[in-house]
Amino acid sequence: MAHILFLSYFFTPDSLSTASLMSELAQDLRQTYGHQVTVVTTTPHYNPLPESLVKQPLRPYWGQWLQESELNGIRVLHVQVAPKGSRVWARAFDYLRFHILGTLAGWWLVKKPDVLLVPSPPLTIGLQAWLLGLLQRAPYIYNVQEVYPDVAVRLGVLRNRRVIRFMEWLEIFIYDRARMITVISEWFRRALLVKDVPADKMRVISNFVDTEFMQPGMCPNEFSTAHNLDGKFVVLYAGNVGLTQSFEAMLTAAQNLAHLSDLHFVIVGGGARWTWLEGELAQKQIKNVTLLPYQHRSRMQQIYGSAALCLVPMKPGMAQETFPSKIYEIMAAGRPVIVAAETDSELAWIVENAHCGWAVPPEDAPALTAAIEYAYHHRDELKQKQQLGRDYVVSHNSRRAVAQQYHQLITELIDFR
């Protein structure tokens, strides 16, 4: 079996989806397939939950600069970074510190790996993987979770032409030196083909959902009762309130549908636009929207169980360069979904092919309002879409299937060497 070094900016005990995905994949590769797994990551900085820190406590290794934990037999090294914030330059400093200390830790403290598995973003983690791969004489698999720098350019985060050209050069540098590139969607593969990445160097391996853990929930439950949601038609968004999501149309839809007294919107999560969202609700006095902070993963079945309908609201163009894997979680939870995404995006394609919901244009408040109101008045159709979505994701995006694909890929690379 192989020794796999995960180099990931997010990992448990952090609570966001990327951290959960990487930690569950690492555990599956170790427990199901017998691989040795070591992880170099950051200290928990993105909504870590107290109970997660108790379950996976960190111990000083190089003082507070580098800490260590253990996850079901997996050694995890954590480079110290500051809690999440909105300051761009502070985040850039954290990235630099992670790259430097993480590379040193991966070189000095980790037995020679057979392969590195490296999810992005940030894009610069690919450069770190290349350098660490040289030092350890090991190839790296670069996992593209978002197409950078395209996302940052479209969002307006990157505007300086020289910086953009450098990032584009760095992107190709990383692709060229990776032994294999895994992309989480067919649309990502097509985007990289346009960048002249060889087709035989890429493999589509989607993100997964634990369909055994995420089961269709019932309402009422503890969560719905605690937040006065029993008996209501709940429209739910659960996830990152960040720059790639658009909430303007959602708030407008909430205002447009205020006459439906039992229809209520719930947003669960946090992120860069959370303060803006709170301000908009207060300024416009929108009463049929409830904001709740990140919840422990163990409560997600109840949270989805409280919802009649879920939303995935993307900004224009974002569905081409990012792929919100929460769509799989929604489908596994047996909930129909409305996605705000272009018709030529994989997000819309999945909804259409799984028959699990509706796709509307991004930031189109009238279309979103109409779709929600249609769902509200057609409950029998909602029930059909619930089951169809669940059936689809169990067949195509289970945790076991994705872990097997990574095991096969890693085995091929090791045998080739």
C-alpha positions in Angstrom: 0.0 0.0 0.0 1.0 3.6 -0.5 2.0 6.3 1.9 -0.1 9.3 0.9 0.6 12.9 2.1 -2.4 15.1 2.1 -1.4 18.8 1.7 -4.6 20.7 2.3 -5.3 24.2 3.6 -8.6 22.9 5.2 -9.0 19.8 7.3 -10.8 18.7 10.5 -11.4 19.9 13.2 -12.5 22.8 10.8 -16.1 22.5 9.9 -16.5 23.7 6.3 -17.3 21.3 3.5 -13.8 21.0 2.0 -12.4 20.1 5.4 -15.0 17.4 5.8 -14.4 16.0 2.3 -10.7 15.8 2.7 -10.8 14.2 6.2 -13.4 11.6 5.2 -11.4 10.7 2.0 -8.2 10.4 4.1 -10.0 8.1 6.5 -11.5 6.0 3.8 -8.1 5.5 2.0 -6.6 4.4 5.3 -9.4 2.3 6.8 -10.9 0.7 3.6 -7.8 0.4 1.4 -4.9 0.2 4.0 -2.9 3.2 2.8 -0.7 5.1 5.3 -1.9 8.7 5.4 -0.3 11.8 6.8 -1.7 15.3 6.6 -0.2 18.7 6.6 -2.8 21.4 7.1 -3.6 24.5 9.1 -4.8 25.0 12.6 -8.6 25.2 12.8 -9.6 28.7 11.7 -12.8 28.5 9.8 -15.7 27.9 12.3 -14.2 25.1 14.3 -16.7 23.7 16.7 -15.8 23.1 20.4 -16.9 19.4 20.3 -14.7 18.8 17.3 -11.7 20.2 19.1 -12.4 18.0 22.0 -12.6 15.0 19.8 -9.4 15.9 17.9 -7.3 18.0 20.3 -4.2 19.8 19.1 -0.8 19.5 20.9 2.1 21.9 20.5 4.9 20.5 18.4 7.0 23.5 17.3 5.4 25.6 20.0 2.3 27.2 18.7 3.7 27.5 15.2 3.2 23.9 14.4 0.8 21.6 16.3 -0.1 18.0 16.0 -3.3 15.9 16.3 -4.5 12.4 15.5 -7.6 11.4 13.5 -8.4 7.7 13.6 -4.8 6.7 13.1 -3.9 9.5 10.8 -1.1 11.9 11.9 -2.2 15.5 11.3 0.3 18.4 11.4 -1.3 21.9 11.7 0.5 25.1 10.8 -0.7 28.0 12.9 -2.9 30.6 11.0 -5.2 33.3 12.3 -9.0 32.8 12.5 -10.8 33.7 9.3 -11.4 37.3 8.5 -12.1 39.6 5.6 -8.6 41.2 5.4 -7.1 40.2 2.1 -3.5 40.9 3.1 -3.8 39.1 6.4 -5.0 36.0 4.5 -2.1 36.4 2.1 0.3 36.4 5.1 -1.3 33.2 6.4 -1.0 31.5 3.1 2.7 32.4 3.0 3.3 31.1 6.5 1.5 27.9 5.7 3.5 27.4 2.5 6.8 27.9 4.3 6.2 26.0 7.5 4.1 23.4 5.8 6.8 22.6 3.4 9.4 22.4 6.1 7.2 20.1 8.2 6.4 17.9 5.2 10.1 17.6 4.4 11.6 17.1 7.9 8.8 15.5 9.8 7.1 13.2 7.3 8.4 9.8 6.2 8.9 9.8 2.4 5.5 9.6 0.8 4.8 7.8 -2.4 2.4 10.5 -3.6 1.0 13.8 -2.5 -2.7 14.6 -2.8 -3.2 18.4 -3.0 -6.7 20.1 -3.1 -6.9 23.7 -4.2 -7.6 26.5 -3.5 -5.4 28.3 -2.8 -3.7 28.1 -6.2 -0.3 28.6 -4.6 -0.6 25.3 -2.8 0.2 23.7 -6.1 3.6 25.5 -6.1 4.1 24.2 -2.5 3.3 20.7 -3.7 5.8 20.9 -6.5 8.6 22.0 -4.2 7.7 19.4 -1.5 7.5 16.8 -4.2 11.0 17.7 -5.4 12.4 17.5 -1.8 10.6 14.2 -1.1 11.0 12.8 -4.6 7.3 12.1 -4.9 4.7 13.0 -7.5 1.6 15.0 -6.7 -2.0 14.8 -7.7 -3.5 18.2 -8.0 -7.2 18.3 -7.1 -9.0 21.3 -8.7 -11.9 22.4 -6.5 -12.2 25.8 -8.1 -10.6 27.1 -11.4 -8.2 29.8 -10.3 -7.4 32.5 -11.1 -10.6 32.6 -13.3 -12.8 32.8 -10.2 -10.9 35.7 -8.6 -10.8 37.6 -11.9 -14.5 37.2 -12.5 -15.3 38.4 -8.9 -13.1 41.4 -9.3 -10.7 40.3 -6.5 -7.9 40.3 -9.0 -7.7 43.3 -11.3 -4.0 44.1 -11.8 -3.1 42.8 -15.2 0.5 41.9 -14.2 -0.8 39.9 -11.2 -3.4 38.2 -13.3 -0.8 37.2 -15.9 1.5 35.9 -13.2 -1.3 33.8 -11.7 -2.2 32.4 -15.1 1.5 31.5 -15.6 1.6 29.9 -12.2 -1.6 27.9 -12.9 -0.1 26.4 -16.0 3.2 25.8 -14.2 1.3 23.7 -11.6 -0.7 21.8 -14.2 2.4 21.0 -16.2 4.3 19.6 -13.2 1.5 17.6 -11.6 1.6 13.9 -12.3 -2.2 13.8 -12.5 -5.0 16.4 -12.2 -8.4 15.5 -10.7 -11.3 17.8 -11.5 -14.6 17.6 -9.7 -16.8 18.2 -12.8 -16.8 17.6 -16.5 -17.2 21.3 -17.0 -13.9 21.9 -15.1 -12.2 19.4 -17.4 -13.5 21.3 -20.5 -12.2 24.6 -19.0 -8.7 23.1 -18.5 -8.7 21.6 -22.0 -9.1 25.2 -23.3 -5.9 26.0 -21.3 -4.2 23.2 -23.3 -4.0 20.8 -20.4 -3.6 17.3 -21.9 -6.8 15.2 -21.7 -4.9 12.1 -20.6 -3.5 14.0 -17.6 -7.0 14.7 -16.2 -9.5 12.6 -14.5 -13.0 13.6 -13.4 -13.6 12.5 -9.8 -16.5 14.3 -8.3 -16.8 15.3 -4.7 -18.9 13.0 -2.7 -21.5 12.9 0.0 -21.8 10.3 2.8 -25.2 8.9 1.8 -25.2 6.6 4.9 -24.8 9.6 7.2 -27.0 12.0 5.3 -30.4 10.5 5.2 -33.8 12.2 4.6 -34.9 13.8 7.8 -38.4 14.4 9.2 -40.1 17.5 10.5 -40.9 18.5 13.1 -37.5 17.8 14.8 -35.4 19.4 17.5 -34.0 22.0 15.1 -37.3 23.0 13.5 -39.0 23.3 16.9 -36.2 25.3 18.4 -36.4 27.9 15.6 -40.1 28.0 15.3 -40.2 26.3 11.9 -42.7 23.6 12.5 -45.6 23.7 10.1 -43.9 26.2 7.8 -42.8 25.9 4.1 -39.0 26.5 4.7 -36.8 27.6 1.9 -33.2 26.8 3.1 -29.7 28.0 2.2 -27.0 26.2 4.2 -23.3 26.9 3.5 -20.8 29.6 2.9 -22.1 33.2 2.6 -19.2 34.2 0.4 -18.3 36.0 -2.8 -19.4 33.4 -5.3 -22.9 33.2 -3.9 -25.6 35.8 -4.7 -28.2 36.6 -2.1 -29.7 39.8 -3.6 -32.3 37.8 -5.6 -33.1 35.6 -2.7 -33.9 38.6 -0.4 -36.0 40.1 -3.2 -37.9 36.8 -3.5 -38.5 36.8 0.2 -40.0 40.3 0.0 -42.1 39.3 -3.0 -43.5 36.2 -1.2 -44.2 37.8 2.1 -47.9 37.4 1.5 -47.5 33.7 2.0 -47.6 33.7 5.8 -46.3 30.1 6.2 -43.4 30.5 3.8 -40.1 31.3 5.6 -36.5 31.6 4.4 -33.6 30.3 6.5 -29.9 30.9 5.9 -27.5 28.8 7.9 -23.7 29.5 7.7 -21.3 32.4 7.7 -18.6 34.0 5.5 -17.4 37.2 4.0 -20.9 38.6 3.2 -22.5 37.7 6.5 -22.3 41.3 7.9 -23.7 42.7 4.7 -26.6 40.2 4.8 -27.4 41.2 8.4 -27.4 44.8 7.4 -29.7 44.2 4.4 -32.3 42.4 6.5 -32.3 45.1 9.1 -32.4 48.0 6.6 -35.2 46.5 4.4 -37.0 45.1 7.5 -37.4 41.7 5.9 -39.2 39.6 8.5 -39.5 36.2 6.8 -35.8 35.4 6.7 -33.9 33.9 9.7 -30.1 33.9 9.9 -28.4 31.2 11.9 -24.6 30.6 12.4 -22.8 27.5 11.3 -24.2 24.4 12.9 -22.4 21.2 13.9 -22.4 18.6 11.1 -24.3 16.2 13.2 -27.3 18.6 13.0 -27.4 18.8 9.2 -29.9 16.0 8.8 -32.3 17.9 11.1 -31.6 21.2 9.3 -32.4 19.7 5.9 -35.3 17.8 7.4 -36.8 21.2 8.4 -36.7 22.4 4.8 -39.3 22.0 2.0 -37.0 23.4 -0.6 -33.3 24.3 -0.8 -31.4 27.0 -2.7 -28.0 27.1 -4.4 -27.7 30.8 -5.5 -24.6 31.4 -7.7 -23.4 34.7 -9.1 -23.3 35.0 -12.9 -20.4 32.9 -14.3 -19.5 31.3 -11.0 -21.1 28.0 -11.9 -18.6 27.6 -14.7 -15.5 28.0 -12.4 -16.8 26.7 -9.0 -18.9 23.7 -8.2 -20.9 23.8 -4.9 -20.8 20.2 -3.7 -23.6 21.0 -1.3 -25.9 20.1 -4.2 -25.0 16.4 -3.4 -25.7 16.8 0.3 -29.1 18.4 -0.5 -30.0 15.5 -2.8 -28.8 12.9 -0.3 -31.0 14.6 2.3 -34.0 14.0 0.0 -34.8 17.7 -0.6 -35.6 19.3 -3.9 -33.5 22.3 -5.0 -33.5 25.5 -7.0 -30.2 26.4 -8.4 -29.4 29.9 -9.8 -26.9 29.0 -12.5 -26.5 29.2 -16.3 -28.2 26.6 -18.3 -24.8 25.5 -19.8 -23.3 24.8 -16.3 -22.9 21.4 -14.8 -24.9 22.5 -11.8 -28.0 23.1 -14.0 -27.2 19.9 -15.9 -27.3 17.7 -12.7 -30.6 19.2 -11.6 -32.1 18.6 -15.0 -30.8 15.0 -15.4 -31.6 14.0 -11.8 -35.0 15.6 -12.0 -34.5 16.9 -8.5 -35.5 20.5 -8.9 -35.3 23.6 -11.1 -32.6 25.9 -12.6 -33.2 29.6 -12.9 -30.8 32.3 -14.3 -28.4 33.8 -11.7 -29.6 37.0 -10.0 -33.0 36.8 -11.7 -35.3 37.7 -8.8 -38.6 37.3 -10.8 -37.6 33.9 -12.0 -36.5 32.8 -8.6 -39.7 34.1 -7.0 -41.8 32.2 -9.6 -39.9 29.0 -9.1 -40.3 29.1 -5.3 -44.0 30.0 -5.6 -44.5 27.1 -8.1 -42.9 24.7 -5.7 -45.0 26.0 -2.8 -48.2 25.3 -4.8 -47.1 21.8 -6.1 -46.3 19.7 -3.1 -46.9 16.4 -4.9 -44.2 17.3 -7.4 -41.8 18.2 -4.6 -42.2 14.7 -3.1 -41.3 13.1 -6.5 -38.2 15.3 -6.9 -37.1 14.4 -3.3 -36.8 10.7 -4.1 -35.4 11.2 -7.6 -32.5 13.3 -6.2 -31.8 10.9 -3.4 -31.7 7.9 -5.9 -29.4 9.8 -8.3 -26.8 10.8 -5.7 -26.7 7.3 -4.2 -25.9 5.9 -7.6 -23.4 8.5 -8.7 -21.8 10.4 -5.8 -21.5 8.1 -2.8 -18.5 8.3 -0.5 -17.5 4.7 -1.2 -17.4 5.2 -5.0 -15.2 8.3 -4.9 -12.8 6.8 -2.4 -12.5 3.8 -4.7 -11.7 6.0 -7.7 -8.9 7.7 -5.7 -7.5 4.4 -4.6 -7.4 3.2 -8.2 -5.7 6.3 -9.4 -3.1 6.2 -6.6 -2.4 2.5 -7.2 -1.9 3.2 -11.0 0.6 6.0 -10.2 2.5 3.8 -7.7 2.6 0.8 -10.1 3.8 3.1 -12.9 6.7 4.3 -10.8 
